[in-house]
Amino acid sequence: MLEVVGLLELGRKSSVHVGIGCPNEIAGAIGVKLSEMKSDIRLVVYKDDGHLLGDLQNGEIGAAVRGTLSSSSTMKGIRDTFALSDVKRAALLENSSGKPFLLAPVGIDEGRDYESRLALARAALGYFSDMNWRLRVGILSKGRVEDVHRGLEIMSSIEDGHRMARELVKDGHDVQHYSILIEDAVRECDLVIAPDGISGNLIFRTLHFIGGCRAYGAPVVNLHKVVFVDTSRAKVDFTDSVLLAAGLAIARRKSLPRFERP
């Protein structure tokens, strides 16, 4: 399960140097909130992604948050700096009932085919298993099982959902194909895999900007030696993303078994 409360508390209690790309006034507001929380996190402000990623790679900072930096430039920078073929992200959300869950893919150019979605699911599961978190996975597709004859795209998506669930079960994970029933997947699962990046991005934006889901940020789950949390530039307050980044830096460094809820 996702122990988000404990993870954020772990970050709050840390003295991790967290880099963030944002204007000084936004960083100042974050600093005030961290001070009010009695947190010792050291916030380092950057104006460009090259400097931010260089310091992350060199160990000058313990974790990084994109903040308001350009998504396309920063994602390219991550690929180049850390020699990745692609950037795999899983967005951490919390619904109105306080239930946290991960959603992926969330980039419009991500998860375009079955293999890339399977690789993303495996990367996310591996990333959090390093912290001894066992996640229940919900796979989504573009229709109910009985809708399989309502078009080739729907049929292919449903078949892919069945196939992915079988593959992840073989890997030893707790997985169910929920077809189009996202409401059940979010209620019952820790990691929800959308049918593709476009639908995942629409789901994210609908839940966060219209539905009121809290969005903490999206850790890059195929980075293993450093922590980078991606964020939407439309996000008003990045304090929880900074806490998330610091908590991940400590948890992944120490491989803590589980965090107790306050």
Stockholm file with secondary structure:
# STOCKHOLM 1.0

chainA/1-262         MLEVVGLLELGRKSSVHVGIGCPNEIAGAIGVKLSEMKSDIRLVVYKDDGHLLGDLQNGEIGAAVRGTLSSSSTMKGIRDTFALSDVKRAALLENSSGKPFLLAPVGIDEGRDYESRLALARAALGYFSDMNWRLRVGILSKGRVEDVHRGLEIMSSIEDGHRMARELVKDGHDVQHYSILIEDAVRECDLVIAPDGISGNLIFRTLHFIGGCRAYGAPVVNLHKVVFVDTSRAKVDFTDSVLLAAGLAIARRKSLPRFERP
#=GR chainA/1-262 SS CCCHHHHHHHHHTCCCEEEEESCHHHHHHHHHHHHHTTCCCEEEEESSHHHHHHHHHHTSSSEEECTTSCHHHHHHHHHHHHTCSSCCBCEEEECTTSCEEEEECCSTTSCCSHHHHHHHHHHHHHHHHTTTCCCEEEEECSSCGGGTTSCHHHHHHHHHHHHHHHHHHHTTCEEEEEETCHHHHHHHCSEEECSSHHHHHHHHHIIIIISCCEEEEEEBTTCCSSCEEECCTTCSCCHHHHHHHHHHHHHHHHTCSCCCCC
#=GC SS_cons         CCCHHHHHHHHHTCCCEEEEESCHHHHHHHHHHHHHTTCCCEEEEESSHHHHHHHHHHTSSSEEECTTSCHHHHHHHHHHHHTCSSCCBCEEEECTTSCEEEEECCSTTSCCSHHHHHHHHHHHHHHHHTTTCCCEEEEECSSCGGGTTSCHHHHHHHHHHHHHHHHHHHTTCEEEEEETCHHHHHHHCSEEECSSHHHHHHHHHIIIIISCCEEEEEEBTTCCSSCEEECCTTCSCCHHHHHHHHHHHHHHHHTCSCCCCC
//
